[in-house]
Amino acid sequence: MCWLAIAAATCLILCLAYRRRDEKARRRLELWVAGLILLSEVVKELALVIAGEYSVYYLPLHLCGLAIFISLVHAAKGWTFTGELLYSTCMPGAACALLFPDWVRYPVFNFLSINSFFVHILLTSYP
C-alpha cells in the first residue's frame, strides 16, 4: 500500500510539473523521465550480471521492458503513435504490475524489489 501511495504521489507531482512548463521544458522533462527509466533498467541488468544471477527471464522482452524503449522513442521523436501505444497498452500494463507485482518474492528492501516498483511507477506516470 505504501508503494501505491508513492506511485500516486509521484504521478501527481510529475503531472503538475509537466502542466506548468512550456513546450521546451516539457520536452526536457519527458527526456529526463525516459532516461531515468532506461538508466534504472541498465543498472538492474548490470547488477544481475555482476552478481552472476542474470538469466533469459531478465531480458527486456516483456511489455514493461518494451515500454522502456517506446518511452525513449516517444521522448526523442514525439510521435503520436508511440504516445498512443504508451497510453493504451503500456500504462495499463505497468499499473497492473504495480497492483499485482510478481517481484514481491524478494524482500521489501531488496534492490530488485525497489527497482521494479520504481521503474513501474515511472512507466505508469510517463504517459
PELIN-V663236 format. One record per helix or strand. SS is the DSSP state (@ for helix, = for strand). FROM is the first residue (numbers start at 1). LEN is the number of residues. If there is no record, write none. Layout:
ss = [SS | SS]
from = [FROM | FROM]
len = [LEN | LEN]
This chain:
ss = [@ | @ | @ | @ | @ | @]
from = [2 | 23 | 56 | 63 | 80 | 111]
len = [18 | 29 | 3 | 15 | 20 | 16]
